[in-house]
Amino acid sequence: MINRDTVQRVLFDAIDEINDSLPDDRKLRKQPETRLFGGESTLDSLGLVNLIVAIEQRLDEDLGLALTLADEKALSRKASPFRSIDSLANYVLELVERPDNA
């Protein structure tokens, strides 16, 4: 069963992967409130894209979920699902619960 802990573990694994290529002062903290997008984030736009790709790959490899995270629905939201680790975990769970992903 896919739950918040499972999704968060996948997100943290992807963050570990991305952090390997970042300088120490730009590494992401593995905490729910860590900002992924916007002024408080240590990621630039390319870093965010790399993180999203790493998460999509890990979701597929680890959980068998072929999800597209950065699509029109995500980008058109008033509140971006990429604001923080917590908001991204919520978005992944929302996608998993959609009937077309069952």
N, C-alpha and C positions, 0 to 999 in steps of 0.2 A: 504494500500500500504506500502511496506517495503522500507524505505529510510535510508539514513545515520543516521539521528537523531534517528530513531527507533532502528537501530542496535547499535548505541552508547549507548542508554539507557539500552539495554539488557547487553552490556558489562560492563557498570558501575554498574548495579545491581549485576552482577556476581562478580565484584571486591569488592563490599560492603560485599558480602557473604564470600569471601576469606579473606578480611581484618579483619573480626571478629576473625579469628584464628591466626592472625599474631601479633607479638609484634609491638609496636608503631614505632620503627625505621625501620621496614621492610614493612610497609603498602604501598600499591600502591596508587599513586596519580591518580585521575580521570581526566587526561588530555590527549589529543591525542598523545602528544610526549612521554608519559611515556613508558619507556623500559620494555618489558616483558621477553626478552631473551637476554642473553649475559652479558658482564662484568658490564654494568651499571644498570642491573636489580636487584631488591631486592629479586626476587624469585629464589629459587633453582629449580632443575629439577622436584622434586615432587610438589612443589608449582605451577609450570607452568602446569603440568599435571592436578592438582586439578582445576586450573582456566579454562583450556580447557573443562574439564568435566562439570563444573558449567555453562559455556557459552553454551555448547551443550544442557544441560538440560533446561536452560532458553529460548533458541531459540525455542525449541520444545514446552515447556509449554506456553510461552507468545505469540509466533508467529506461532505456528504450523509448524515449520521448523525442519525436522529431518535431520540434517546435520552432517557429520563427518568432523571435522576440521583438525585433525592430521592424514592425510592419506599419501600415497606414493607421490601423486602429491604435497602436501604442503611441505613435508620433502625434496623433490628432487629439489625444487626451489633454484636458485642461491641466491635470497634474501628471507629470511624466512618471511612468513606472521606473525610470532610471534615476530617480532622485537619490535613492539610498538602497542599501542592501535589503532592508526591510520591505520597502515598496516594491523592489524587484521580486523578492520571494513571494509577496502577495500576488503580483501579476502572474508569475509562473503558476501558482496554485489556481488562479482564476482560469488560465488557459487550459490547465489539466482538467478542470471541472466542466469545461464547455462540452455540450453533447457531441459536437463534431470531432472531439478528441478522444471520446470514449471507445 
